Amino acid sequence: MAERFRKGDHVTWSSHGAPAEGTVEEEITSDTEAAGRTVRASEDEPQYRVRSEKSGGEAVHKPSALKKK
């Protein structure tokens, strides 16, 4: 099972091939619109809305793309 994250967790991910850091803003557990796109998620396969420290922008990632800092 993939790692679970909580709001406020400091995480890293790859953004266009470069490392990015930020904070988990929300766990998404149902289909919704977030960060400008349709997000397909469920309780068993959540996704996470994160905010970049550098740009302040939002992104949504699967747990496999995130690592705790």
N, CA, C and O atoms as a Maestro MAE file, in Angstrom:
{
 s_m_m2io_version
 :::
 2.0.0
}

f_m_ct {
 s_m_title
 :::
 protein
 m_atom[276] {
  # First column is atom index #
  i_m_mmod_type
  r_m_x_coord
  r_m_y_coord
  r_m_z_coord
  i_m_residue_number
  s_m_chain_name
  s_m_pdb_residue_name
  s_m_pdb_atom_name
  i_m_atomic_number
  :::
  1 25 0.837 -1.187 0.000 1 A "MET " " N  " 7
  2 3 0.000 0.000 0.000 1 A "MET " " CA " 6
  3 2 0.884 1.253 0.000 1 A "MET " " C  " 6
  4 15 1.915 1.294 0.671 1 A "MET " " O  " 8
  5 25 0.478 2.246 -0.742 2 A "ALA " " N  " 7
  6 3 1.248 3.493 -0.844 2 A "ALA " " CA " 6
  7 2 1.199 4.249 0.478 2 A "ALA " " C  " 6
  8 15 0.272 4.108 1.276 2 A "ALA " " O  " 8
  9 25 2.227 5.049 0.672 3 A "GLU " " N  " 7
  10 3 2.306 5.862 1.881 3 A "GLU " " CA " 6
  11 2 1.164 6.867 1.912 3 A "GLU " " C  " 6
  12 15 0.769 7.404 0.877 3 A "GLU " " O  " 8
  13 25 0.635 7.118 3.111 4 A "ARG " " N  " 7
  14 3 -0.417 8.118 3.286 4 A "ARG " " CA " 6
  15 2 0.218 9.383 3.843 4 A "ARG " " C  " 6
  16 15 1.181 9.323 4.607 4 A "ARG " " O  " 8
  17 25 -0.324 10.516 3.458 5 A "PHE " " N  " 7
  18 3 0.160 11.808 3.916 5 A "PHE " " CA " 6
  19 2 -0.973 12.546 4.607 5 A "PHE " " C  " 6
  20 15 -2.150 12.245 4.407 5 A "PHE " " O  " 8
  21 25 -0.594 13.519 5.424 6 A "ARG " " N  " 7
  22 3 -1.594 14.323 6.134 6 A "ARG " " CA " 6
  23 2 -1.372 15.792 5.831 6 A "ARG " " C  " 6
  24 15 -0.272 16.201 5.458 6 A "ARG " " O  " 8
  25 25 -2.413 16.574 5.993 7 A "LYS " " N  " 7
  26 3 -2.315 18.016 5.800 7 A "LYS " " CA " 6
  27 2 -1.171 18.547 6.660 7 A "LYS " " C  " 6
  28 15 -1.071 18.231 7.846 7 A "LYS " " O  " 8
  29 25 -0.317 19.354 6.048 8 A "GLY " " N  " 7
  30 3 0.810 19.940 6.758 8 A "GLY " " CA " 6
  31 2 2.109 19.185 6.588 8 A "GLY " " C  " 6
  32 15 3.168 19.710 6.935 8 A "GLY " " O  " 8
  33 25 2.064 17.951 6.058 9 A "ASP " " N  " 7
  34 3 3.294 17.203 5.826 9 A "ASP " " CA " 6
  35 2 4.162 17.936 4.804 9 A "ASP " " C  " 6
  36 15 3.662 18.423 3.790 9 A "ASP " " O  " 8
  37 25 5.461 18.010 5.077 10 A "HIS " " N  " 7
  38 3 6.428 18.605 4.154 10 A "HIS " " CA " 6
  39 2 6.890 17.495 3.210 10 A "HIS " " C  " 6
  40 15 7.378 16.457 3.657 10 A "HIS " " O  " 8
  41 25 6.732 17.718 1.903 11 A "VAL " " N  " 7
  42 3 7.031 16.683 0.908 11 A "VAL " " CA " 6
  43 2 7.877 17.232 -0.233 11 A "VAL " " C  " 6
  44 15 7.991 18.443 -0.423 11 A "VAL " " O  " 8
  45 25 8.468 16.304 -0.989 12 A "THR " " N  " 7
  46 3 9.190 16.641 -2.210 12 A "THR " " CA " 6
  47 2 8.598 15.834 -3.362 12 A "THR " " C  " 6
  48 15 7.991 14.784 -3.152 12 A "THR " " O  " 8
  49 25 8.784 16.344 -4.591 13 A "TRP " " N  " 7
  50 3 8.335 15.647 -5.785 13 A "TRP " " CA " 6
  51 2 9.135 16.184 -6.967 13 A "TRP " " C  " 6
  52 15 9.846 17.182 -6.847 13 A "TRP " " O  " 8
  53 25 9.013 15.521 -8.093 14 A "SER " " N  " 7
  54 3 9.704 15.958 -9.298 14 A "SER " " CA " 6
  55 2 8.747 16.818 -10.117 14 A "SER " " C  " 6
  56 15 7.634 16.399 -10.436 14 A "SER " " O  " 8
  57 25 9.197 18.025 -10.451 15 A "SER " " N  " 7
  58 3 8.386 18.945 -11.246 15 A "SER " " CA " 6
  59 2 9.143 19.277 -12.520 15 A "SER " " C  " 6
  60 15 10.121 20.024 -12.491 15 A "SER " " O  " 8
  61 25 8.697 18.727 -13.627 16 A "HIS " " N  " 7
  62 3 9.352 18.932 -14.926 16 A "HIS " " CA " 6
  63 2 10.829 18.554 -14.850 16 A "HIS " " C  " 6
  64 15 11.684 19.238 -15.413 16 A "HIS " " O  " 8
  65 25 11.119 17.465 -14.154 17 A "GLY " " N  " 7
  66 3 12.473 16.947 -14.067 17 A "GLY " " CA " 6
  67 2 13.326 17.555 -12.965 17 A "GLY " " C  " 6
  68 15 14.435 17.083 -12.715 17 A "GLY " " O  " 8
  69 25 12.833 18.581 -12.311 18 A "ALA " " N  " 7
  70 3 13.589 19.229 -11.234 18 A "ALA " " CA " 6
  71 2 12.890 18.962 -9.899 18 A "ALA " " C  " 6
  72 15 11.665 18.846 -9.856 18 A "ALA " " O  " 8
  73 25 13.653 18.864 -8.816 19 A "PRO " " N  " 7
  74 3 13.020 18.624 -7.518 19 A "PRO " " CA " 6
  75 2 12.221 19.840 -7.052 19 A "PRO " " C  " 6
  76 15 12.615 20.985 -7.273 19 A "PRO " " O  " 8
  77 25 11.104 19.567 -6.410 20 A "ALA " " N  " 7
  78 3 10.263 20.626 -5.841 20 A "ALA " " CA " 6
  79 2 9.915 20.235 -4.411 20 A "ALA " " C  " 6
  80 15 9.872 19.052 -4.073 20 A "ALA " " O  " 8
  81 25 9.668 21.236 -3.579 21 A "GLU " " N  " 7
  82 3 9.285 21.006 -2.189 21 A "GLU " " CA " 6
  83 2 8.030 21.799 -1.885 21 A "GLU " " C  " 6
  84 15 7.771 22.845 -2.478 21 A "GLU " " O  " 8
  85 25 7.260 21.276 -0.947 22 A "GLY " " N  " 7
  86 3 6.064 21.992 -0.547 22 A "GLY " " CA " 6
  87 2 5.356 21.286 0.587 22 A "GLY " " C  " 6
  88 15 5.921 20.435 1.274 22 A "GLY " " O  " 8
  89 25 4.105 21.662 0.762 23 A "THR " " N  " 7
  90 3 3.300 21.180 1.877 23 A "THR " " CA " 6
  91 2 2.014 20.566 1.367 23 A "THR " " C  " 6
  92 15 1.386 21.089 0.446 23 A "THR " " O  " 8
  93 25 1.621 19.445 1.974 24 A "VAL " " N  " 7
  94 3 0.333 18.830 1.651 24 A "VAL " " CA " 6
  95 2 -0.769 19.742 2.181 24 A "VAL " " C  " 6
  96 15 -0.798 20.076 3.365 24 A "VAL " " O  " 8
  97 25 -1.669 20.137 1.291 25 A "GLU " " N  " 7
  98 3 -2.789 21.000 1.657 25 A "GLU " " CA " 6
  99 2 -4.053 20.193 1.928 25 A "GLU " " C  " 6
  100 15 -4.877 20.570 2.761 25 A "GLU " " O  " 8
  101 25 -4.199 19.050 1.197 26 A "GLU " " N  " 7
  102 3 -5.448 18.293 1.299 26 A "GLU " " CA " 6
  103 2 -5.263 16.897 0.738 26 A "GLU " " C  " 6
  104 15 -4.547 16.699 -0.244 26 A "GLU " " O  " 8
  105 25 -5.916 15.925 1.373 27 A "GLU " " N  " 7
  106 3 -6.026 14.583 0.813 27 A "GLU " " CA " 6
  107 2 -7.335 14.538 0.042 27 A "GLU " " C  " 6
  108 15 -8.389 14.870 0.585 27 A "GLU " " O  " 8
  109 25 -7.276 14.134 -1.212 28 A "ILE " " N  " 7
  110 3 -8.469 14.057 -2.055 28 A "ILE " " CA " 6
  111 2 -8.870 12.593 -2.166 28 A "ILE " " C  " 6
  112 15 -8.077 11.750 -2.585 28 A "ILE " " O  " 8
  113 25 -10.122 12.299 -1.782 29 A "THR " " N  " 7
  114 3 -10.577 10.906 -1.762 29 A "THR " " CA " 6
  115 2 -11.826 10.671 -2.612 29 A "THR " " C  " 6
  116 15 -12.472 9.630 -2.490 29 A "THR " " O  " 8
  117 25 -12.166 11.630 -3.470 30 A "SER " " N  " 7
  118 3 -13.268 11.440 -4.413 30 A "SER " " CA " 6
  119 2 -12.977 12.277 -5.657 30 A "SER " " C  " 6
  120 15 -12.169 13.204 -5.613 30 A "SER " " O  " 8
  121 25 -13.636 11.948 -6.759 31 A "ASP " " N  " 7
  122 3 -13.424 12.684 -7.997 31 A "ASP " " CA " 6
  123 2 -13.797 14.149 -7.784 31 A "ASP " " C  " 6
  124 15 -14.847 14.455 -7.220 31 A "ASP " " O  " 8
  125 25 -12.929 15.047 -8.237 32 A "THR " " N  " 7
  126 3 -13.154 16.480 -8.033 32 A "THR " " CA " 6
  127 2 -12.333 17.294 -9.018 32 A "THR " " C  " 6
  128 15 -11.554 16.739 -9.793 32 A "THR " " O  " 8
  129 25 -12.506 18.592 -8.990 33 A "GLU " " N  " 7
  130 3 -11.680 19.517 -9.757 33 A "GLU " " CA " 6
  131 2 -10.683 20.150 -8.795 33 A "GLU " " C  " 6
  132 15 -11.076 20.691 -7.762 33 A "GLU " " O  " 8
  133 25 -9.397 20.086 -9.124 34 A "ALA " " N  " 7
  134 3 -8.366 20.686 -8.275 34 A "ALA " " CA " 6
  135 2 -7.157 21.024 -9.125 34 A "ALA " " C  " 6
  136 15 -6.830 20.299 -10.065 34 A "ALA " " O  " 8
  137 25 -6.496 22.118 -8.799 35 A "ALA " " N  " 7
  138 3 -5.290 22.560 -9.506 35 A "ALA " " CA " 6
  139 2 -5.519 22.632 -11.016 35 A "ALA " " C  " 6
  140 15 -4.620 22.343 -11.806 35 A "ALA " " O  " 8
  141 25 -6.740 23.022 -11.403 36 A "GLY " " N  " 7
  142 3 -7.045 23.230 -12.809 36 A "GLY " " CA " 6
  143 2 -7.297 21.987 -13.631 36 A "GLY " " C  " 6
  144 15 -7.260 22.046 -14.860 36 A "GLY " " O  " 8
  145 25 -7.554 20.865 -12.985 37 A "ARG " " N  " 7
  146 3 -7.826 19.643 -13.752 37 A "ARG " " CA " 6
  147 2 -8.786 18.743 -12.997 37 A "ARG " " C  " 6
  148 15 -9.031 18.939 -11.807 37 A "ARG " " O  " 8
  149 25 -9.332 17.748 -13.700 38 A "THR " " N  " 7
  150 3 -10.186 16.755 -13.066 38 A "THR " " CA " 6
  151 2 -9.300 15.724 -12.383 38 A "THR " " C  " 6
  152 15 -8.387 15.173 -12.999 38 A "THR " " O  " 8
  153 25 -9.569 15.471 -11.123 39 A "VAL " " N  " 7
  154 3 -8.782 14.521 -10.339 39 A "VAL " " CA " 6
  155 2 -9.647 13.295 -10.074 39 A "VAL " " C  " 6
  156 15 -10.754 13.406 -9.548 39 A "VAL " " O  " 8
  157 25 -9.137 12.139 -10.440 40 A "ARG " " N  " 7
  158 3 -9.809 10.869 -10.171 40 A "ARG " " CA " 6
  159 2 -9.181 10.270 -8.923 40 A "ARG " " C  " 6
  160 15 -8.010 9.892 -8.933 40 A "ARG " " O  " 8
  161 25 -9.958 10.182 -7.847 41 A "ALA " " N  " 7
  162 3 -9.425 9.676 -6.582 41 A "ALA " " CA " 6
  163 2 -10.526 8.930 -5.834 41 A "ALA " " C  " 6
  164 15 -11.713 9.091 -6.117 41 A "ALA " " O  " 8
  165 25 -10.104 8.110 -4.872 42 A "SER " " N  " 7
  166 3 -11.039 7.374 -4.023 42 A "SER " " CA " 6
  167 2 -10.386 7.155 -2.669 42 A "SER " " C  " 6
  168 15 -9.219 7.497 -2.479 42 A "SER " " O  " 8
  169 25 -11.128 6.591 -1.729 43 A "GLU " " N  " 7
  170 3 -10.574 6.270 -0.411 43 A "GLU " " CA " 6
  171 2 -9.383 5.321 -0.549 43 A "GLU " " C  " 6
  172 15 -8.390 5.454 0.165 43 A "GLU " " O  " 8
  173 25 -9.491 4.356 -1.477 44 A "ASP " " N  " 7
  174 3 -8.417 3.380 -1.669 44 A "ASP " " CA " 6
  175 2 -7.263 3.923 -2.499 44 A "ASP " " C  " 6
  176 15 -6.137 3.442 -2.376 44 A "ASP " " O  " 8
  177 25 -7.523 4.917 -3.343 45 A "GLU " " N  " 7
  178 3 -6.492 5.510 -4.193 45 A "GLU " " CA " 6
  179 2 -6.581 7.033 -4.123 45 A "GLU " " C  " 6
  180 15 -7.035 7.685 -5.064 45 A "GLU " " O  " 8
  181 25 -6.137 7.594 -2.983 46 A "PRO " " N  " 7
  182 3 -6.225 9.051 -2.825 46 A "PRO " " CA " 6
  183 2 -5.162 9.773 -3.650 46 A "PRO " " C  " 6
  184 15 -4.182 9.177 -4.096 46 A "PRO " " O  " 8
  185 25 -5.384 11.059 -3.839 47 A "GLN " " N  " 7
  186 3 -4.370 11.936 -4.397 47 A "GLN " " CA " 6
  187 2 -4.223 13.103 -3.425 47 A "GLN " " C  " 6
  188 15 -5.058 13.293 -2.541 47 A "GLN " " O  " 8
  189 25 -3.156 13.880 -3.595 48 A "TYR " " N  " 7
  190 3 -2.859 14.938 -2.636 48 A "TYR " " CA " 6
  191 2 -2.642 16.268 -3.334 48 A "TYR " " C  " 6
  192 15 -1.883 16.361 -4.299 48 A "TYR " " O  " 8
  193 25 -3.322 17.306 -2.832 49 A "ARG " " N  " 7
  194 3 -3.105 18.665 -3.319 49 A "ARG " " CA " 6
  195 2 -1.958 19.246 -2.511 49 A "ARG " " C  " 6
  196 15 -2.009 19.289 -1.282 49 A "ARG " " O  " 8
  197 25 -0.928 19.690 -3.207 50 A "VAL " " N  " 7
  198 3 0.262 20.235 -2.550 50 A "VAL " " CA " 6
  199 2 0.488 21.665 -3.029 50 A "VAL " " C  " 6
  200 15 0.082 22.036 -4.130 50 A "VAL " " O  " 8
  201 25 1.144 22.462 -2.186 51 A "ARG " " N  " 7
  202 3 1.505 23.831 -2.532 51 A "ARG " " CA " 6
  203 2 3.019 23.951 -2.542 51 A "ARG " " C  " 6
  204 15 3.685 23.611 -1.564 51 A "ARG " " O  " 8
  205 25 3.558 24.435 -3.652 52 A "SER " " N  " 7
  206 3 4.998 24.596 -3.810 52 A "SER " " CA " 6
  207 2 5.503 25.737 -2.942 52 A "SER " " C  " 6
  208 15 4.906 26.813 -2.904 52 A "SER " " O  " 8
  209 25 6.620 25.491 -2.238 53 A "GLU " " N  " 7
  210 3 7.245 26.544 -1.440 53 A "GLU " " CA " 6
  211 2 7.823 27.630 -2.338 53 A "GLU " " C  " 6
  212 15 7.773 28.814 -2.003 53 A "GLU " " O  " 8
  213 25 8.370 27.225 -3.476 54 A "LYS " " N  " 7
  214 3 9.064 28.167 -4.347 54 A "LYS " " CA " 6
  215 2 8.096 29.066 -5.113 54 A "LYS " " C  " 6
  216 15 8.234 30.289 -5.096 54 A "LYS " " O  " 8
  217 25 7.116 28.458 -5.783 55 A "SER " " N  " 7
  218 3 6.230 29.233 -6.652 55 A "SER " " CA " 6
  219 2 4.907 29.605 -5.991 55 A "SER " " C  " 6
  220 15 4.243 30.548 -6.421 55 A "SER " " O  " 8
  221 25 4.522 28.871 -4.949 56 A "GLY " " N  " 7
  222 3 3.218 29.097 -4.333 56 A "GLY " " CA " 6
  223 2 2.086 28.444 -5.110 56 A "GLY " " C  " 6
  224 15 0.924 28.529 -4.715 56 A "GLY " " O  " 8
  225 25 2.430 27.788 -6.222 57 A "GLY " " N  " 7
  226 3 1.428 27.139 -7.057 57 A "GLY " " CA " 6
  227 2 0.934 25.841 -6.456 57 A "GLY " " C  " 6
  228 15 1.576 25.253 -5.586 57 A "GLY " " O  " 8
  229 25 -0.221 25.403 -6.938 58 A "GLU " " N  " 7
  230 3 -0.812 24.145 -6.494 58 A "GLU " " CA " 6
  231 2 -0.608 23.065 -7.539 58 A "GLU " " C  " 6
  232 15 -0.545 23.335 -8.738 58 A "GLU " " O  " 8
  233 25 -0.508 21.841 -7.058 59 A "ALA " " N  " 7
  234 3 -0.439 20.672 -7.929 59 A "ALA " " CA " 6
  235 2 -1.136 19.530 -7.205 59 A "ALA " " C  " 6
  236 15 -1.319 19.575 -5.989 59 A "ALA " " O  " 8
  237 25 -1.522 18.513 -7.953 60 A "VAL " " N  " 7
  238 3 -2.129 17.315 -7.379 60 A "VAL " " CA " 6
  239 2 -1.285 16.127 -7.812 60 A "VAL " " C  " 6
  240 15 -0.972 15.966 -8.992 60 A "VAL " " O  " 8
  241 25 -0.918 15.286 -6.823 61 A "HIS " " N  " 7
  242 3 -0.063 14.137 -7.107 61 A "HIS " " CA " 6
  243 2 -0.592 12.875 -6.444 61 A "HIS " " C  " 6
  244 15 -1.246 12.922 -5.402 61 A "HIS " " O  " 8
  245 25 -0.294 11.750 -7.075 62 A "LYS " " N  " 7
  246 3 -0.531 10.455 -6.444 62 A "LYS " " CA " 6
  247 2 0.517 10.271 -5.355 62 A "LYS " " C  " 6
  248 15 1.591 10.870 -5.420 62 A "LYS " " O  " 8
  249 25 0.213 9.445 -4.353 63 A "PRO " " N  " 7
  250 3 1.177 9.254 -3.266 63 A "PRO " " CA " 6
  251 2 2.522 8.706 -3.730 63 A "PRO " " C  " 6
  252 15 3.546 8.980 -3.106 63 A "PRO " " O  " 8
  253 25 2.532 7.946 -4.805 64 A "SER " " N  " 7
  254 3 3.795 7.379 -5.300 64 A "SER " " CA " 6
  255 2 4.749 8.450 -5.809 64 A "SER " " C  " 6
  256 15 5.951 8.206 -5.909 64 A "SER " " O  " 8
  257 25 4.230 9.639 -6.134 65 A "ALA " " N  " 7
  258 3 5.076 10.731 -6.636 65 A "ALA " " CA " 6
  259 2 5.654 11.593 -5.516 65 A "ALA " " C  " 6
  260 15 6.532 12.422 -5.756 65 A "ALA " " O  " 8
  261 25 5.164 11.398 -4.304 66 A "LEU " " N  " 7
  262 3 5.586 12.234 -3.175 66 A "LEU " " CA " 6
  263 2 6.490 11.478 -2.220 66 A "LEU " " C  " 6
  264 15 6.378 10.262 -2.063 66 A "LEU " " O  " 8
  265 25 7.392 12.224 -1.581 67 A "LYS " " N  " 7
  266 3 8.239 11.668 -0.530 67 A "LYS " " CA " 6
  267 2 8.256 12.643 0.629 67 A "LYS " " C  " 6
  268 15 8.362 13.853 0.429 67 A "LYS " " O  " 8
  269 25 8.152 12.115 1.851 68 A "LYS " " N  " 7
  270 3 8.246 12.994 3.030 68 A "LYS " " CA " 6
  271 2 9.642 13.558 3.133 68 A "LYS " " C  " 6
  272 15 10.628 12.856 2.911 68 A "LYS " " O  " 8
  273 25 9.718 14.818 3.468 69 A "LYS " " N  " 7
  274 3 11.007 15.507 3.621 69 A "LYS " " CA " 6
  275 2 11.503 15.354 5.043 69 A "LYS " " C  " 6
  276 15 12.572 15.861 5.382 69 A "LYS " " O  " 8
  :::
 }
 m_bond[275] {
  # First column is bond index #
  i_m_from
  i_m_to
  i_m_order
  :::
  1 1 2 1
  2 2 3 1
  3 3 4 2
  4 3 5 1
  5 5 6 1
  6 6 7 1
  7 7 8 2
  8 7 9 1
  9 9 10 1
  10 10 11 1
  11 11 12 2
  12 11 13 1
  13 13 14 1
  14 14 15 1
  15 15 16 2
  16 15 17 1
  17 17 18 1
  18 18 19 1
  19 19 20 2
  20 19 21 1
  21 21 22 1
  22 22 23 1
  23 23 24 2
  24 23 25 1
  25 25 26 1
  26 26 27 1
  27 27 28 2
  28 27 29 1
  29 29 30 1
  30 30 31 1
  31 31 32 2
  32 31 33 1
  33 33 34 1
  34 34 35 1
  35 35 36 2
  36 35 37 1
  37 37 38 1
  38 38 39 1
  39 39 40 2
  40 39 41 1
  41 41 42 1
  42 42 43 1
  43 43 44 2
  44 43 45 1
  45 45 46 1
  46 46 47 1
  47 47 48 2
  48 47 49 1
  49 49 50 1
  50 50 51 1
  51 51 52 2
  52 51 53 1
  53 53 54 1
  54 54 55 1
  55 55 56 2
  56 55 57 1
  57 57 58 1
  58 58 59 1
  59 59 60 2
  60 59 61 1
  61 61 62 1
  62 62 63 1
  63 63 64 2
  64 63 65 1
  65 65 66 1
  66 66 67 1
  67 67 68 2
  68 67 69 1
  69 69 70 1
  70 70 71 1
  71 71 72 2
  72 71 73 1
  73 73 74 1
  74 74 75 1
  75 75 76 2
  76 75 77 1
  77 77 78 1
  78 78 79 1
  79 79 80 2
  80 79 81 1
  81 81 82 1
  82 82 83 1
  83 83 84 2
  84 83 85 1
  85 85 86 1
  86 86 87 1
  87 87 88 2
  88 87 89 1
  89 89 90 1
  90 90 91 1
  91 91 92 2
  92 91 93 1
  93 93 94 1
  94 94 95 1
  95 95 96 2
  96 95 97 1
  97 97 98 1
  98 98 99 1
  99 99 100 2
  100 99 101 1
  101 101 102 1
  102 102 103 1
  103 103 104 2
  104 103 105 1
  105 105 106 1
  106 106 107 1
  107 107 108 2
  108 107 109 1
  109 109 110 1
  110 110 111 1
  111 111 112 2
  112 111 113 1
  113 113 114 1
  114 114 115 1
  115 115 116 2
  116 115 117 1
  117 117 118 1
  118 118 119 1
  119 119 120 2
  120 119 121 1
  121 121 122 1
  122 122 123 1
  123 123 124 2
  124 123 125 1
  125 125 126 1
  126 126 127 1
  127 127 128 2
  128 127 129 1
  129 129 130 1
  130 130 131 1
  131 131 132 2
  132 131 133 1
  133 133 134 1
  134 134 135 1
  135 135 136 2
  136 135 137 1
  137 137 138 1
  138 138 139 1
  139 139 140 2
  140 139 141 1
  141 141 142 1
  142 142 143 1
  143 143 144 2
  144 143 145 1
  145 145 146 1
  146 146 147 1
  147 147 148 2
  148 147 149 1
  149 149 150 1
  150 150 151 1
  151 151 152 2
  152 151 153 1
  153 153 154 1
  154 154 155 1
  155 155 156 2
  156 155 157 1
  157 157 158 1
  158 158 159 1
  159 159 160 2
  160 159 161 1
  161 161 162 1
  162 162 163 1
  163 163 164 2
  164 163 165 1
  165 165 166 1
  166 166 167 1
  167 167 168 2
  168 167 169 1
  169 169 170 1
  170 170 171 1
  171 171 172 2
  172 171 173 1
  173 173 174 1
  174 174 175 1
  175 175 176 2
  176 175 177 1
  177 177 178 1
  178 178 179 1
  179 179 180 2
  180 179 181 1
  181 181 182 1
  182 182 183 1
  183 183 184 2
  184 183 185 1
  185 185 186 1
  186 186 187 1
  187 187 188 2
  188 187 189 1
  189 189 190 1
  190 190 191 1
  191 191 192 2
  192 191 193 1
  193 193 194 1
  194 194 195 1
  195 195 196 2
  196 195 197 1
  197 197 198 1
  198 198 199 1
  199 199 200 2
  200 199 201 1
  201 201 202 1
  202 202 203 1
  203 203 204 2
  204 203 205 1
  205 205 206 1
  206 206 207 1
  207 207 208 2
  208 207 209 1
  209 209 210 1
  210 210 211 1
  211 211 212 2
  212 211 213 1
  213 213 214 1
  214 214 215 1
  215 215 216 2
  216 215 217 1
  217 217 218 1
  218 218 219 1
  219 219 220 2
  220 219 221 1
  221 221 222 1
  222 222 223 1
  223 223 224 2
  224 223 225 1
  225 225 226 1
  226 226 227 1
  227 227 228 2
  228 227 229 1
  229 229 230 1
  230 230 231 1
  231 231 232 2
  232 231 233 1
  233 233 234 1
  234 234 235 1
  235 235 236 2
  236 235 237 1
  237 237 238 1
  238 238 239 1
  239 239 240 2
  240 239 241 1
  241 241 242 1
  242 242 243 1
  243 243 244 2
  244 243 245 1
  245 245 246 1
  246 246 247 1
  247 247 248 2
  248 247 249 1
  249 249 250 1
  250 250 251 1
  251 251 252 2
  252 251 253 1
  253 253 254 1
  254 254 255 1
  255 255 256 2
  256 255 257 1
  257 257 258 1
  258 258 259 1
  259 259 260 2
  260 259 261 1
  261 261 262 1
  262 262 263 1
  263 263 264 2
  264 263 265 1
  265 265 266 1
  266 266 267 1
  267 267 268 2
  268 267 269 1
  269 269 270 1
  270 270 271 1
  271 271 272 2
  272 271 273 1
  273 273 274 1
  274 274 275 1
  275 275 276 2
  :::
 }
}
